[in-house]
Amino acid sequence: MRPLKNYLLMLPVIVLAACNGKAQPDAGTENPHSREFNDYWYAGKAELTSYHLTQSRYGDLHDGSAVLIFVTEDFSREKQVKLDDPYENADDAVKVMKLNFTKNFTTGIYPYSMMFSCFTPVDTDNNPRSVKLTTSSQEWCGHTYLQLNKMKNDYKLSGYSYFESEGDQQQSLKLSVLEDELWNIIRLNPDKLPVGQINIIPGSFASRLTHHQLQNTRAVAGLNNNKNAEFGGEGVMEYTVAYKNPERTIKIYFESAFPYRITGWEDSYRGAGGKLLTTKAVKNESMLLDYWAKNKPEHETYRDALGLE
């Protein structure tokens, strides 16, 4: 397998203040990437990609949709929120890749709406772990919320749920790779993906749907050439993380050339009744768009273009 290309050239950039459409001058220097990276990720737009989703739940497979939204932002190191004015707070600013990952599917009569947001520093050499992760899930029984904040040597976890056994909780997790940050690592530099035996905190979606509490665990990770035509065939890589306890395997498929678009994923685990099923998502449509400025009725045509209801 050929090694993936590293991008190490430092250049000044224009940073997008996402969700208000206001561009900010470069508020920091930690951007060890190429002109190609800067031209793509600092052009004032987010990348939106829709996927056809087949979701495992309650021992069955359910049709749905998923959207991955990647965008760069200036984030506050201290407050761990998006900075309103990064230029005036340059000492506190850290450039991050933000992923908003949404899932929508229906189980019988009632719908699920799930989302996580992961904020990963662009400079993975000096800041290898994500700053923050938030995850929420809404369905007709109730809703849940999870938040991880990076401290010096651990993640502070806050969790809230309508389930008694998963009710209000506060705990610390040893600083480890987050499964939910792997998607950002792929987009920033796939050469940084961990392989072999790894310490990892499993994905927050899977934790919610299987009712397994988040904890540090061991897994085996590998990176190989994709052989599945459904996910793009030649020119696509397959990154796999396999867990033993509980048994679960997730595969993320992505283009081997920049900008490393994600073409789909598979997530296999035992659900209701111990039945092993595979959640699968296959890429539908993708676009670069300043979506926060597209909020008028006439802009619904963009949803049509993405194949979203």
C-alpha positions in Angstrom: 0.0 0.0 0.0 1.4 3.4 -1.0 1.7 5.9 2.0 -0.7 8.7 1.9 0.7 12.2 1.2 1.6 14.5 4.0 0.9 18.2 3.7 3.4 20.3 5.8 3.6 23.8 4.2 2.5 26.6 6.5 0.6 29.5 4.9 -1.6 32.4 6.2 -5.3 31.7 5.8 -8.7 33.2 6.0 -10.9 31.5 8.6 -14.6 31.0 8.4 -16.8 31.9 11.3 -19.3 29.2 10.5 -23.0 29.7 11.0 -22.9 33.5 10.7 -21.1 33.8 7.4 -18.5 36.2 8.7 -14.9 35.5 7.6 -12.1 36.3 10.0 -8.4 37.0 9.4 -6.0 34.3 10.5 -6.1 34.3 14.4 -3.2 31.9 14.9 -0.2 30.1 13.3 -0.9 26.5 13.9 -1.8 25.4 10.4 0.8 22.8 9.1 -0.9 22.2 5.8 -0.5 22.8 2.1 -2.0 25.4 -0.2 -4.3 22.7 -1.5 -5.6 22.2 2.0 -6.0 25.9 2.7 -7.7 26.6 -0.6 -10.3 23.9 0.1 -11.0 24.3 3.8 -10.6 28.1 4.2 -12.7 29.2 1.2 -15.6 30.3 3.3 -17.7 27.2 2.8 -18.5 23.9 4.5 -18.5 20.5 2.9 -21.9 18.8 3.1 -22.3 15.1 2.1 -25.5 13.1 2.2 -25.7 9.3 2.6 -28.3 6.7 2.3 -28.5 5.1 5.7 -29.6 1.5 6.7 -29.6 1.6 10.5 -29.6 -1.3 12.9 -32.1 -0.9 15.8 -34.3 -3.3 17.8 -33.0 -6.3 15.9 -34.0 -4.9 12.5 -32.7 -2.7 9.7 -34.4 0.7 9.1 -34.0 3.1 6.2 -32.9 6.6 6.9 -30.4 9.3 5.9 -27.2 10.7 7.3 -25.3 13.9 6.6 -21.6 14.7 7.4 -20.8 18.5 7.6 -17.1 19.4 7.8 -16.0 23.0 8.3 -13.1 24.8 9.9 -13.5 27.2 12.8 -11.6 29.2 15.4 -12.3 27.6 18.8 -11.6 28.9 22.3 -9.1 26.9 24.2 -10.4 28.2 27.5 -14.1 28.1 27.1 -14.2 25.3 24.5 -16.8 27.1 22.3 -16.6 28.8 18.9 -15.1 32.2 19.2 -17.3 35.1 18.1 -14.2 37.3 17.3 -11.1 35.2 16.9 -9.0 38.1 15.6 -9.5 39.9 18.9 -8.8 36.7 20.9 -5.9 35.3 19.0 -4.1 34.0 22.1 -7.1 31.9 23.0 -7.8 30.7 19.5 -7.2 27.2 18.2 -8.1 26.2 14.7 -10.3 23.1 14.5 -12.0 20.9 12.0 -15.6 20.6 13.1 -17.7 17.6 12.1 -21.5 17.8 12.6 -22.7 14.2 12.0 -26.5 13.7 11.8 -28.6 10.6 11.5 -32.4 10.4 10.9 -34.3 7.1 10.7 -37.7 5.7 11.8 -38.3 2.6 13.8 -41.9 1.6 13.2 -44.1 4.5 14.1 -41.6 6.8 15.8 -38.5 8.6 14.5 -34.9 9.0 15.7 -32.8 12.1 15.3 -29.2 11.9 16.3 -26.2 14.2 16.1 -22.7 14.6 17.3 -20.3 17.5 17.0 -16.5 16.8 17.3 -13.9 19.6 17.4 -10.4 18.4 16.4 -7.4 20.8 16.2 -6.1 21.3 12.7 -2.5 21.0 14.0 -2.6 17.3 14.9 1.2 17.2 15.5 1.0 19.5 18.5 -2.7 18.9 19.5 -3.5 15.3 18.6 -6.7 14.9 20.7 -10.0 16.6 20.1 -11.0 19.5 22.3 -14.7 18.7 22.7 -17.4 16.2 21.7 -21.2 16.7 22.1 -23.8 14.1 21.3 -27.6 14.2 21.4 -30.4 11.8 20.5 -34.1 12.6 20.3 -36.9 10.1 19.8 -40.5 9.8 21.1 -39.5 8.1 24.4 -37.3 11.1 25.3 -33.9 12.6 24.6 -30.3 12.2 25.9 -27.2 14.4 25.9 -23.5 13.7 26.3 -20.5 16.0 26.4 -16.8 15.4 26.7 -14.4 18.3 27.4 -10.6 17.9 27.1 -8.8 18.6 30.3 -5.0 18.3 30.8 -4.8 14.5 31.1 -8.3 13.3 30.7 -11.8 14.0 29.3 -14.5 15.3 31.6 -17.7 13.5 30.7 -21.2 14.9 31.5 -24.2 12.8 30.6 -27.9 13.3 30.8 -30.7 10.8 30.0 -34.3 10.0 30.5 -33.3 6.4 31.4 -32.8 5.8 35.1 -29.7 3.7 34.6 -28.1 6.4 32.3 -29.3 9.4 34.3 -27.2 12.4 35.3 -23.6 11.4 35.4 -20.2 13.0 35.8 -16.9 11.1 35.3 -13.4 11.3 33.9 -12.0 9.2 31.1 -8.3 8.8 30.4 -7.2 10.9 27.5 -7.4 8.5 24.5 -8.3 8.4 20.9 -12.0 9.1 20.3 -13.7 7.0 17.8 -15.8 10.1 16.9 -12.6 12.1 16.0 -11.4 9.5 13.5 -13.6 11.1 10.8 -11.8 14.4 11.3 -8.4 12.8 11.4 -9.2 11.3 8.0 -10.0 14.7 6.6 -7.0 16.4 8.1 -4.3 13.7 7.5 -5.1 10.0 7.1 -1.4 9.2 7.9 -2.3 10.1 11.5 -4.8 7.3 11.8 -3.8 5.0 14.7 -3.2 1.3 13.6 -2.5 -1.9 15.5 -3.5 -2.3 19.2 -5.0 1.1 20.4 -6.5 2.6 23.4 -9.8 4.2 22.4 -13.1 5.6 23.6 -15.9 4.0 21.4 -18.3 6.0 19.3 -21.0 8.0 21.1 -23.8 6.9 18.7 -23.0 3.2 19.3 -22.8 3.8 23.0 -26.3 5.3 23.0 -28.0 2.7 20.8 -26.4 -0.3 22.6 -26.8 1.3 26.1 -23.1 0.7 26.9 -21.5 3.4 29.0 -18.5 5.2 27.4 -15.2 4.0 28.8 -11.6 3.5 27.7 -11.1 0.2 26.0 -8.8 -1.6 23.6 -9.3 -2.3 20.0 -7.4 -3.3 16.9 -7.2 -0.8 14.0 -6.1 -1.3 10.4 -5.9 0.6 7.1 -6.2 -1.2 3.8 -7.2 -0.7 0.2 -10.9 -1.0 -0.3 -12.2 -3.9 -2.3 -15.9 -3.1 -2.1 -17.3 -1.5 -5.3 -20.3 -0.2 -3.4 -18.0 2.3 -1.5 -16.1 3.5 -4.5 -13.8 0.6 -5.4 -10.3 1.5 -6.5 -8.9 4.7 -5.1 -10.7 4.2 -1.8 -9.2 3.2 1.6 -10.9 1.1 4.3 -10.1 2.0 7.9 -11.3 -0.6 10.4 -11.6 -0.6 14.2 -12.5 -3.9 15.8 -13.6 -4.2 19.4 -13.9 -7.5 21.4 -15.9 -6.5 24.5 -18.6 -5.8 23.5 -18.1 -7.3 20.0 -18.3 -4.5 17.3 -16.5 -3.6 14.1 -16.7 -0.2 12.3 -15.3 0.4 8.8 -14.9 3.9 7.4 -14.3 4.2 3.6 -12.6 7.3 2.2 -10.9 8.5 -1.0 -7.1 7.9 -0.9 -6.4 11.3 -2.5 -7.1 14.8 -1.1 -9.6 16.0 0.2 -10.2 12.4 1.4 -14.0 12.5 1.1 -15.8 9.8 3.1 -17.7 7.5 0.7 -19.5 5.5 3.4 -19.2 3.3 6.5 -20.3 0.0 8.0 -20.9 -0.6 11.8 -21.6 -4.2 12.9 -22.7 -5.1 16.4 -25.2 -7.2 18.2 -28.5 -5.6 18.9 -31.8 -6.8 20.4 -31.8 -10.6 21.0 -28.1 -10.8 20.3 -28.6 -10.6 16.6 -25.5 -9.3 14.7 -26.6 -6.6 12.2 -24.7 -4.1 10.2 -25.6 -0.4 9.9 -24.5 0.9 6.5 -24.2 4.3 4.9 -23.4 4.9 1.2 -22.5 8.3 -0.2 -25.3 10.1 -2.1 -24.4 13.7 -3.0 -21.8 16.2 -1.9 -21.3 20.0 -2.2 -19.3 22.9 -0.8 -21.8 25.5 0.5 -22.1 28.4 3.0 -25.2 26.7 4.3 -25.7 29.1 7.2 -26.6 31.8 4.6 -29.1 29.5 2.8 -32.1 29.9 5.2 -34.9 31.2 2.9 -37.7 29.0 1.4 -36.1 29.2 -2.0 -33.0 27.6 -0.7 -34.8 24.3 -0.1 -33.6 23.4 -3.6 -30.2 22.6 -2.0 -31.9 19.9 0.0 -33.3 18.5 -3.2 -29.7 18.5 -4.7 -28.5 16.6 -1.7 -31.3 14.1 -2.0 -32.8 15.0 1.4 -36.5 15.1 2.3 
